[in-house]
Structure formats: C-alpha cells, structure tokens
Amino acid sequence: MKRLLLFILVIGFVGCKNSKPEGQSEQVQKSKLIELFKSTRSDYPNISVHRGGKGIENYPENCLETLKYVGDSISAIFEIDVAQTKDGKLVLMHDNSIDRTTTGSGLLKTLTYNELSSYNLVDDYGNQTKYKIPLFSEVLKWSRENNVILTIDIKRSVSQEDVVKVIKAANAKDISIIITYDIEQAESAYKLAPDLLLSVSARNHEEFDGLLKTEIPTENMLAFTGTRLSDKSLYQRLHNEDIVCILGTLGNLDKQAEARGDELYLRWKNLGADILATDRPFEVNKAINH
C-alpha cells in the first residue's frame, strides 16, 4: 500500500512539473518584421506603394502583375486592399463595387469568385488589361517566395480573423503587416495575432498616448502618422521608442511634390518620416535614393 501511495505521489509531482501554470501560454514566434522595422535600423524599404501601384499605364491597382512590375524596379513595401466575395473568397479590391477597376459591374459581395474570373482588370486610364482579380492567398504565396513585404488594408466587410487565418495558412507572417485605423482595431488585431507587426494610427501625440495605454508592445507598432505633416516632435517621440514612422504622401503631399519638385520627398524623410506611402513610387525612389 505504501509503495502504491509513493508511486502516485511521484506521478503527481512529475505531472505538476511538466504542466504550465494557468494563463501561461506557449512562447510566441514573432514575425521577423518586428525585428526589422526599428527606427534604429536602416535596412527596410523606405517606400510603400499605395494600392499596389496606382496611375501606371497598363498596370491596374491591386493587381499581382503590377506588384511584380514595380518590384522589378524599386525596393518597396506594397499596400494592398483585401475584400471578400459572395462565396467567402478573399481577393484584392479597394472599392465595394467592381465597376471602376474591372470590365464588369456590380457589388463585390454579390459576386462569386468564379463570376469575377470572367472579367479583366482595368488601369486608372480605362485601358483593359489581360490581368485578373487576384486571390489574397496567391499574392501571399508570391510575396513569401520573393520576400516582398505587404501592408494589408482589411475592408470593412472582412473580419480580421479571416485575414489572419489566411496569412497563417500561407506561412506568410514574416512578410505581412496588418493595417489598423483606431485603437479598437489595433487591440483586436493584436489579440488575434500577437506575432504580427501592426500598422497603427499615430497622427498626433494624443493618439500615441492612447496606444501606449493598451497591451500592445511598442515593438509590434509601425506608426502611420497620417496624410499631412506632423510636428517634428511626434516623429522624435516615436523614434525614441524605436518605432518606424510612415507618412502618407498619397493625395495632397504627392500633388505638392509634383507641382513644386520631388526634392520635397527627401525633405519630408529628413523631418522624420522613415517610410513614404505614395502613389508616385518611381519618383519617390529617385528623389530619396539618388
């Protein structure tokens, strides 16, 4: 009887030793981008291509062939928009409808992926191309194979959870950055994927203060500082936390540079904008790298 009790005690001790305390989880294997995107480093791309490339003749936005075309010429991150079809497929599309960017018409949510496949993509000048609406999974596969970094804008009709599942299924966390627009989105994305780098909205000191009150580590943050210039003190404060800053030049700032001279891009970068998110990637590349 004593031997039996001793045996039970030994088994119990071994079991307790090997079990994890309640609430303790496995070590999260973080995306390599969390280490790469630090303001103290300089070996990450300094250009983010809006919608995968806009305003390029014969190359439509949110198109895999456009990513390949731009990527052959410059080192860049590609911002893409992910939407969902009627049958639940995740595809690249910015608008709610397909009228502007394809040869078809109708709301994306009312069309199946097979129906979409019968249409071709159209460039910003109305030129029909031979290219098709790409599946998100196809773009992830190509990006992972070619070490191309994506910032992923999740449209309102799509859940963050569905996008994260596809990223993980494609083994693409080391090339994927989730875009969030407010603290609520940032917190839910971090809860779903604490291993991913997040683009968070930090357009002013107040927004950054709010982010610091969350459980999101600063190492998981890539700060989007908006589409207008912020005070230099904001860039300095973010850099003090080793956070990389993205300035959206798409829109007014791109128009300013086009009218007044592309050297403005270098001026904005020297102000503290580490990455320029633009509709003019070739001009930005020439201005800041030559």
ABEGO torsion letter per residue (X at the ends): XAAAAAAAAAAAAAAAAABBBBGBBBBBBBBAAAAABBAABAABBABBBBGGEBGBBGBBBGBAAAAAAAAAABBBBBBBBBBBBAAGBBBBBABABAAAABABBEBAAABBAAAAAABBBBBAAGBBBABBBBBAAAAAAAAAAAGBBBBBBBBAABBAAAAAAAAAAAGAAAABBBBBABAAAAAAAAAABAABBBBBBBABAAAAAAAAABABBAAABBBBAEABBBBAAAAAAAAAAGBBBBBBABEAAAAAAAAAEAAAAAAAAAAGBABBBBABAAAAAAAAAX
